[in-house]
Amino acid sequence: MVNLGVLVSGSGSNLQAIIDNIEAGRLDARIRIIISNVPDVFALERAKKHSIPSLVISHKGYKRREDFDKKIVEALQAHEVGLVVLAGYMRVVTAVLLRAFPMRVMNIHPALLPSFAGTHVWQAEVDYGVKFAGCTVHFVDEGTDTGPIIIQAAVPVYDDDTAETLNARILKQEHKIFSQAIQLYAEGRLEIQGRRVLAKGFPKVPDAFMINPPIEIFDR
Ligand code: GRF
């Protein structure tokens, strides 16, 4: 059983997926505290609905990111958090948080890192013309979206996609892989070797491949 502290800034659909998986007994974790840096976001409603303790710690009023993170760390430690989960948390975290929770901060990013780090990724993917997109759960380091990768899911990008339709397709996979990554952590199955994270005790995924657009010439 791992004690989670979930940091949010918005709607919290990833938070909801984690809550649902815990309640369904699929995820061996307990959410000790949900912290939002933005007041009145929907993620806080979700916390209330499921009777999970929550807090708002606004970043406004802090001149230095480090001082803000110190407050966050204090709250996480007060709730005996073992793993920090960034679920749509729109703040860059500092060494203050990372030193307090070394290799114990996970983030979800809506792209196949290291491609399309940063924000506004869906439009960037459509504009670039990539044929596959996806999402990544990774441990957080001091860079932006650069930490060791735990799990990724790939989805196709279609010719008629917009940022919105692509976002929706990716988000569905986010809701699965975040919980899977947390469960692997809870089971002690993640082995970190440099920047590689090995998931112990898994059979290899089949050498299946996706090709988009699909190949026709061999079916003729
Ligand atoms: C997701 O796309 C996630 O990848 C990104 O922010 C979005 C948060 O969505 N980090 P939600 O708040 O979990 O609904």
Boltz pocket constraint, residues with backbone or C-beta under 6 A from the ligand:
constraints:
  - pocket:
      binder: B
      contacts: [[A, 10], [A, 11], [A, 12], [A, 13], [A, 14], [A, 15], [A, 86], [A, 87], [A, 88], [A, 89], [A, 108], [A, 109], [A, 110], [A, 171], [A, 174]]
      max_distance: 6.0
